Amino acid sequence: MAKKKIKKTVEQKKAAKKLKKEKEETVIQEIVNHYFYSKGLTLGQIKNNAKKKKIIYSRFTRPAKQLLELAGSVKKAKAAINKVAEWAKSRNLDYAIETVFKKWLELDRLKPKEVVKKPFYQGDPMVWSETKRKLYVIDKTGSWLEFAGKEEEIEWRIVK
């Protein structure tokens, strides 16, 4: 009887170890998939790209495991990926899971680049003069013309 008990506990330990490994893999997969979601891919696209070998999925599992250890939980790892993704996209930068490691210490200070809107009047750029406290329109020839229109006529554009 004693041998059966020992044998059973060894089998139980193996089963528990296997279950733990499977669970850990799914957590790592979750982090890797979240990284690809932040890049704008869907699960179907990730699978297709992996089949076509455009994405080598195994290349991302090790950094994802390291990120999980660094962050302590899946939720914190995903939040860190989101923060870095938002920061990088606003600056037109590419990023990887490793970028999260590099920016880990300054994660709370990472902010997306502010969107700057500039005034235009009928397609011509406008400039604010601090000394005269007036808006000027710069026409095609480069002349500065004092703006005499209404504020509703000003078009605000995002200029990169």
Beta strands, then each sheet from edge to edge (+ up, - down):
strand 1: 117-121
strand 2: 124-129
strand 3: 134-138
strand 4: 144-146
strand 5: 155-158
sheet 1: 4+ 3- 2+ 1- 5+
end
